[in-house]
Amino acid sequence: MSEHTHTDAAGVEHVESADAAAAVQEEHAGAIVARDEHGEIETHYANPGLAPHIYRRSDIDKTAAQRREREVATLFGLSTIGTLIFLVSYFVFKPADKQGNSNQLLSTVHYSTLGLGLGMGLALFCIGAGAIHWAKTLMPDDEIVQERHPMHSSAEERAGAVEALKEGAAGAGLGRRKLIRNSLLGAMAPLGLLALVPLRDLGPLPGASLAYTAWRKGVRLVSDPSRNPIKAEEVPIGGVVHVMPEGIDKMPNPLDEEAKAAAIVIRLAPDELHERPDRRGWDYNGIVCYSKICTHVGCPVGLYEQQTHHLLCPCHQSTFDVTHNCEVVFGPAGRPLPQLKISVDSEGYLVADQDFQEPVGPSYWFRGEN
Amino acid sequence: MAMLEKAAAQVGGTIDDRFGAAGWIKKTARKVFPDHWSFMLGEIALYSFIILLLTGTFLTLWFQPSQSEVVYHGAYTPLQGLKMSQAYESTLRISFDVRGGLIMRQIHHWAALIFVSAMVVHLCRIFFTGAFRKPRETNWIIGTILLTLALIEGLAGYSLPDDLLSGTGLRITEGVLLSLPLVGTYLSYFLFGGQFPGDDLIARLYTAHVLLIPGIFLALITVHVMLVWYQKHTQYPLPGRTEKNAVGYPFFPVYTAKAGGFFFITFGVTALLSSVATINPIWLFGPYKPGEVSDGTQPDWYMGFLEGSLRMMPPWEIRAWGYTVPMNVLVPALIVPGFMFTALGLYPFIERWVTGDDREHHILDRPRNVPTRTGLGVLAISFWLILLAGGANDLFAITFHLSINSITRAFQVLIIVIPPISYVVTKRICLGLQRRDREKVLHGRETGIIQRLPDGEMIEVHEPISDTEKWMLTQHLSRRPLELEPDTDDNGIPRRRLLLSKARARVSRFYFEDRVEPPTPAEVREIETSGHH
């Protein structure tokens, strides 16, 4: 009999209980049926059993075993040296002493990290290497065979378990006392609310806050991050300025405002500008201002290609054409960058004429028809 | 020695008096663990987790999970006087002022990368050898959950320093949340405590990163390892191994020394790597400002597939009845990974349904012997790898001086074309290997020696292989497709659930129609007696 007939036998057991489709499978499972000289069904070669044990040098040669022992000890010794390297590095390199000179600081930090890491690595690695060398060369390497039993319990045990549960359920009267059962279910069902409802104060409701930014009529455009107002005549053709609304740092949550208001100013030659008819006059002498927050997932669209007048988002490469109302020319963004209508104030500084006329940044369900 | 033994006996007695541990120890100390190099992949993940707990605890001693604004006056002059969050400032302090802080940060980060990498390779090993089959489906599900959690844990972890790079990652997270129909804005406001970036997120991520998720990890990993222990490890089909035994070395001392030693090796190698390879030098990125960004922005590698997915998606956005559904974000960032992880978790149950196999399996499959499964696995891996590569399209463009647009378009084609091709090619390779195994059993090994027979015929001499080798090449089960029963039973009554069983038969044909049967001893004998090659 081959080693595999027991699997087949187990399979046959299964056939009796399972559906017919599985039965067809099981009949085939044993491959082509053939009979050996004793007339037994022979479908597989017999498992040849464990390979003969091969002795190691250290099993038969005492000096070899002693050599292995010394090797293991050497590895453990190296580990101690690693710990010493770690300790010495800790007390020798003091980055905090190098305040004020960033090159010196970085080089001290570098050597400190190198010394500590190498010391620690050596200390730990050599313990591991020693232990494994010890296990592989000196500990017994005879393979041991242990029996494996099927995971399921015996039929009696299963029956016993069912019996115990039935007895318990009968004792509690789960089937009979419907009032208790139903009211308990009714009490348990809403318990999740105890956890969910208090989470309500995690944050305010969005309301319309995503649709508005800090830009208002007459607010000056200031450069980011230096916060200087920008004279229109100082922006050369092809020039780019990253801008924020003036006074943004004094608002209650400046970073939240920056995350919506960040914009970019670019001056185009008059013949390069192809404005939408309904946005005529949104520029000032070829100076246009667009939101810097990508309409894909909100990264700042920070890269400007001067030759093509394309704005490129470094996160997912959405590309917007500044000469054509920042429409998407490539990449995953689904909408053009919103434009900010600008003009100049009495002193000649660039100012906003109004807020963005649509929500900036990534799209969302309640964004509206824009 | 006698003294030592006496002392040990006393300690043992004290313990046994209280816990009755002797019986358990007697059984456990000599418990057998099957051995193979591929079984250490899961160990690397486990040990990396322990390294993460140890180094992470060290980092919490100085880290300040707060977005309160401070002005930097620390050791690193280029950032002097800059406004930044306490989180970023304290990370700089850990890197520059706390001795050993930087090495611990680097070990923590490298260990996280190794943790996820080991999980992925371990998963592949389990998949391709069929170790997920009954009775081990529970551990497959736990593994899937652990992998999903690892991605979230990693994202939370590298976001904590609040530097420009990680802030950009959080901005993308916000954009992804916003894409959810109806609930998107609410979820985003609840997570960030209002508008992006707000003041609350770092503190919330910190609790999730150091308490909530590691707690779940610890519980699930414990169950995962206990199940391996209780159900006994699988083993490869080698001589002497059967479905009814476990062959290997005893837990004490061999496995204790090997596994314990391997923990130290994993830790040691991670430390050595961290001492020479800088990772996440946050001082170069600067503090997070919503209006700033650096180019070449790359997340940790395990998030790369989502990045690639976002990059190669066409700009589809649905606008109707006043509502917007950004398919260009929803599909690549939520639906695609959702589908991937769901399919992953369900796979053992799909295969069980197809095979109708209800038996326990403790002997592993050779991947070639299950060509369709192996093909599907390679299909999934190729899909994931193309997404991952797509996340680096800008790096390809810069390195090879190519247009980013053509690279992205190429990825849009590859993601559709390559996975099915990988499936077909892999399956064919598997069938080819099976055919070679069959030839080897029937005719022996090719020797490369050409012999000329007296009648002038030239033949290659084949050397017969040993019975052990014959057994190893034929011990597996070659499944055949399920056959559809007639639509009506013997009494002419239509069978129930006809459509479902038809579907099942069709999937079964897809799985098992192309197959190579291992030769039986009778076939071999027939060839040997007839003397033909």
Interface residues (C-beta under 8 A of the other chain):
Chain A: E3 H4 H6 T7 A10 G11 H14 A18 D19 A20 A21 A22 V24 Q25 H28 A29 A31 I32 A34 R35 D36 E42 T43 H44 Y45 A46 N47 P48 G49 L50 A51 Y90 F93 K94 P95 A96 K98 Q99 G100 N101 S102 L105 V109 S112 T113 L114 G115 L116 G117 L118 M120 G121 L122 A123 L124 F125 C126 I127 G128 A129 G130 A131 I132 W134 A135 K136 M139 P140 D141 E143 I144 V145 Q146 E147 R148 P150 M151 L199 L202 G203 P204 L205 P206 S209 L210 D224 P225 H242 M244 N253 L255 D256 E258 A259 K260 A262 K292 H296 V297 G298 C299 P300 G302 L303 P314 C315 H316 Q317 S318 T319 V328 F330 G331 P332 A333 G334 R335 G361 P362 S363 Y364 W365 F366 R367 G368 E369
Chain B: R30 K31 V32 A75 Y76 T77 P78 S95 F96 D97 R99 G100 L102 I103 Q106 I107 P135 T168 R171 I172 E174 G175 V176 L178 S179 L180 P181 L182 V183 G184 T185 Y186 S188 Y189 F190 L191 F192 G193 G194 Q195 F196 P197 G198 D199 D200 Q231 K232 L238 P239 G240 R241 T242 E243 K244 N245 A246 V247 G248 Y249 P250 P253 V254 A257 K258 G260 G261 F262 F263 F264 I265 T266 F267 G268 V269 T270 A271 L272 L273 S274 S275 V276 K289 P290 G291 E292 V293 S294 D295 G296 T297 E307 L310 R311 M312 M313 P314 P315 W316 E317 R319 G322 Y323 T324 V325 P326 N328 V329 P332 A333 T355 G356 D357 D358 R359 E360 H362 N393 D394 I404 N405 T408 D467 T468 K470 W471 T474 Q475 L477 S478 R479 R480 L482 E483 E485 S501 R504 A505 S508 E517 P518 T520 P521 A522 E523
